[in-house]
Amino acid sequence: MEYGHYSVMLNECIDSLNVKPDGIYVDATLGMGGHSYEIARRLGTGRLISIDRDVRALERAVMRLEPLMDRITLVHGNFRDMNAILNDLRIEKVDGMLFDLGVSSPQLDESERGFSYMTDAPLDMRMDQNDLVTAADIVNEWPYESLRRILYDFGEERYAPRIAEAIVRYRENKRIETTLQLVDIIKGAMPAAALREPQHPAKRTFQAIRIAVNDELEAISEVLSTAADRLRPGGRLAVISFHSLEDRIVKNAIASRENGCTCPRDFPVCACGFTQTLRSISRKPMFPSQTEIKENPRSRSAKLRVAERV
């Protein structure tokens, strides 16, 4: 199966959403449309709102979803604007929301997007081509301390100081324009032992810069709070993340709606005003099957967390 046609943890997501034929659902990260297709296929009088900030994703999805477009509304937008999008559509409550926080395969495979550290391309990494800040802007203009911070905080890169220093030193003489330029700088900054590790040496740095370009982490925390408020009782929230930092944000966002009481344990009743609004379907996240990982290695790091509105 081609990467571009593989929807990560598809069966697990659809099963978790408990799609009702007359329900209203949101696929907040449309991508290639695989999840949207399976949700819409199960609808009768219901409606699916599919959102993506990437115009190309929407254009591709129209072709894939064409047989089901009578029950789908496509929206070009950022999932962090969920409230405004649903308000514009005059939708107050929904029965389920799905978020796939990964970079879609076409974005990785289309070299001109600059997401991949495996092929040479301009340093871009914008999900939405209308955004102003590119990866090249960050690596060439941000000061050392800002670079070090995002590499450490967003990429969990233990060699963040060395890599940030190498980037600043390189750009003093020449602008960093392409992905492989940046890969060479990263490799040159890392010790030999790190270069022998199974993971590509540039993976964490590219992850950090992509997050910074697209302002992803703040958006995740904000929108999951919005999602909880928009769900009907019994409605499901399903979130796929691909690295530990994202998963931690998702886990904490759900926990804050599930176990947010700040009262001492010996209080007989809650006095802080907390009201539980989400219930985790399982204590631990779900993972892709070994069969899926074999067919689509990019799914290897995926984690799915599901919560229900109470």
N, C-alpha and C positions, 0 to 999 in steps of 0.2 A: 504494500500500500504506500502511495506517495505521501511524503511528509505534509504536503500542502492540503491533502484531503483527510488528514487524521485529526479528529477532535479529541483532545486529551480527556481521559476518564469519562467518555461519553455515556456509557451505560450507568455508571455510578451517579453521574449528575442527573440524568433523566429520572432514574429510580428515586433519588433523594428529593426531587422537586414534587413528586406525587401529582403530576399534571392532571388537572380536571378539565374535561371538554369545554366547560363554560367559564373557565378561569381567565384571569388577566395575568400575564407574565412579562418579565423584563429580562432580556439578555443584554446586560450592560456593556459587554465587550464582544461584539459580533464576530470579529475576525473573519474566518473563512465561511462561517454560517452553519457549520455542522451541528452545533448545539441548537441553534435556532430552528434548523430544519426538523429536528426530532421533537422539539417542543411543539412547533406549529402543526406537525403531522398528527399530534394527539388532540388538537383542539377541534371543537365543532363550532359553537357560537362564541367561543372565547377569543382573546386577542393577545398577540405577542408584540411587545415593543422592543425592537432591536437597535442598539446604539453603538456607534463607533466614531472615533475622532479621525479615523483614516478614511479619506474619500475613496481611495482605491479599494479598501475593504468593502465599502458599501456598493461600489460598482460591480465587484466580483459577486457579491451576495445576491444581487438582483437576478443574475443568471441562475445561480444555484437554487434560489428560493422561489423562482418564477411560478411553479405549480401551486404554491401555497400563499401567494402574495395577497389573496383576498382576506387573510386573517393576520397579516403582519404589517406593522408600521415601522419603516426604517427612519432612523434619526441620525443626522450628522451632528455629533456633539460629544462632549466629554462626560464620562459617567459621574464626575464630581458635581455636575449640574443637574443631577437627578430630580431634585425638587422642581426646578424650573421646567424641565422637560415634561414631567408628569402634569404639572399645573397647566402648561400650554395645551396638553392633550385632554385636559379636564378629567384626569384620572386621580381619584383620591386614594384608593387602596388597591393593592395587587395581591395575588395569591402565591407568587414566587419570584425570586430574583436570582440570577446567576451572574457571577463575575469570574472570568478567566483572566488572571493578571499577567499571563505570559506574553511574550512577543510572538506574534503569529509567524508561521513558517514562511509565508510570502515576504514578510518584512525582513526575515533573515536571509532568504534566498535571493531577493532582489538587491543585487550588490550596491546599487546607487543609493540605497537607504542608509548604508553605513552602520548597520546594527551588528554585523558579523565580524569577528576577528580572524576569520579564515580566508577571506578574499579582500583584495584591495579595492577601496572605494572612498569617495569623499566622506569626511567625518561629519555626519549629519545626525542620525538617531532620533529625528523628530517623528512622533506618532502622527501628528497633525502638521502637514506641510505649511500651514498658515502661521504656525508658531514662529517667533522671531529668533529664539536662542537655539543654536546648534551645538553639537559636541565640539566642533572646531572652536567656537567662541569660548567654551569653557576651558579647554586645554591650553588655549593661547592667551587668554585674558584674565582668568581668575588667579588671584595671588596664591602663593605656596600654601598658606594655612588653610584656605578654602578648599584647595585640591586635596590636601592631606585629610581634611575632615570628611569630605564626601567619600573618599576611597576607603577610609576606615569605618565610617558610620553606615554608608549605603552598600559598600562592597565587602565589608568585614575583611579587608585586605590587611594582613599583618605586616606587609612591607610598604604600607602606605607612605611613610615618610621618605623612603628611598625612591619610590616611584614618583612622588610629587616633586622631589628635588630634581630628579632626572628630567622630568617634563619642563620644569622652569629653566634648567640649564640649557637644554636643547633649543628651546624657543628663543633664547637670547640671540642666536645666530640664524635661525631659520624657522619659519612658521610651520606648524604641524598641520598638514592638510588632509592626510589619508589615514585609513585604518591601519594599514601595515606599517606606516611610519610610527604610529603610536605603539603597535605591537613590538616593534624593534626596540623602542625606548624602554618599554616595560621589561622586556627580556634582559636588556642590558643593565637594568637596575636591580635585578633579583639575583640572589646567590645561586650557585650551580645546583645545589641540592633541591631548591624550589623548582628549577626548570625540569627536573627529572620526575616530578610528581605527575600522576595520571591526568589531573585537571589542567587544561590549557592555562599557561601563566597569565594570559590577558583576561580570562573570564571574569574575575572579580572586579577588575578596573573598568571593563566595558559595562558590566552591570551597574556599577556605581554612577558612571557618567550618563548612562541611559536614564536612570532614575532621576538624576539631577536635571537633565534636559526636559523631561516630561513632567517633573514635579509630582511624581507618582505616590510617594509614601504619604504625604499629607492628604492627598486626594482619597487614598484608601481609607484612612481613619475617619475622615469626614463622611464619606458616602455610606459606610456601613452603619453609621448612626442614623443617617437618613433612611436607609433601607429598612431598619428595624421599625421605624415609625410608620412607614408606608405599607407594611405587611398587614393583612387581615389576620385575626386569630387563626392559628393552624397553618398559616402561610409559611413557606420555607425560604431560607437564605442559604445559597450554596456558593462557596468561594474556593477557587483553585489558585494556589500560590506556588511559586517555583524556587524560592530561596528562604532561608531561615528568618531573615529580617521581615519579609512580607508575612510569613506565617505567624510570626510573633505578634505583629500588628493585628492580624485577623483574629488570632486567639484572644488577645487582650480586649479587642472591640466587642467580641461576643461575651467575654467574661464580665465586662463592665455592665452589660444588660442582663446578665444572668445572676451574678454574685456580687453586685455592687454595694451591698449594705455595709456601712462603716461602723455600725454599732458594736460595742463590746460583745463578746460571745455569751456573756452571762445575762444580757438583757432579755427579759421575757418576751418583749415585742419590739419590733423595729421602731426606732424613734428618729431616724435620719431622713425618713421620707422616701426611701428607695422602693421602687416597684419593679419587680422582675418583668421584663418584656421579651426575653429570648430564653430558649432552652436548648442546649446542645443535644444533637441527636446521638452523638457518641463522644466519649471523653477524649479520645485520640483521633487524629485525622485519618482519613482513608488514603491509600496509596494505589498507584496503578498496578495492574497485574503484571506478572513476569512476561506473559504473552504480549501485552501491550508494549512493555519496555523493549522487547525484542523487535517488534514491528516498527516502533517509533522511539528510538533512543532519546529523543528530546523530551519525552514524558518522564524520564527517570527521576527527576527531582520534584515532581508534582505532588502536592498535598491538597486534599479536599476536606474542608470543614463545612458542616451543615448545622444550621440552627433553625428552630421553629418558633414562631411568634406565639406567646401564651396569652 
